Amino acid sequence: PLYPNWPFLGNTSGASGAGGAYATAADYLRFVRALRAGTLVSAAMRDTLWVGRSSLPWDSTTKYGYGFERTTVGGRDAVGHGGGGGGSGMDNDLMTFVDGRYTVVVLGNFDPPGATNLGAALVRFLAAQ
């Protein structure tokens, strides 16, 4: 269902990872490129962030690390994170292959799981290429 997401936009007074920030697909891509280049954090720190540490309760093939999920799709390792939530009117998915071949960014102005599911389908397709 569609819900207005205006209550979440621009509300940075209680800054958190659960909304209140603006980002475009190009912003997400710049973020991944900066992680890869070692300009945002060192390569060693990036690699530490990208280690999967705990299996997700709803998906034993995906592990959560320090802010990133790590999974293997079609024999290829991918890392990323998604977000949104019921009633927020927004959903997103960011996944990048660890080998650097592809990065997928999907942004949606609707409740999950639309963008999440589309992102996962694109990652499965690209892993097979």
Stockholm file with secondary structure:
# STOCKHOLM 1.0

chainA/1-129         PLYPNWPFLGNTSGASGAGGAYATAADYLRFVRALRAGTLVSAAMRDTLWVGRSSLPWDSTTKYGYGFERTTVGGRDAVGHGGGGGGSGMDNDLMTFVDGRYTVVVLGNFDPPGATNLGAALVRFLAAQ
#=GR chainA/1-129 SS CCCCCGGGTTCCTTCCSSSCCCCCHHHHHHHHHHHHHTSSSCHHHHHHHTCCCEEETTEEEEEECSSCEEEEETTEEEEEEEEECTTSSCEEEEEEETTSSCEEEEEESSCTTHHHHHHHHHHHHHHTC
#=GC SS_cons         CCCCCGGGTTCCTTCCSSSCCCCCHHHHHHHHHHHHHTSSSCHHHHHHHTCCCEEETTEEEEEECSSCEEEEETTEEEEEEEEECTTSSCEEEEEEETTSSCEEEEEESSCTTHHHHHHHHHHHHHHTC
//
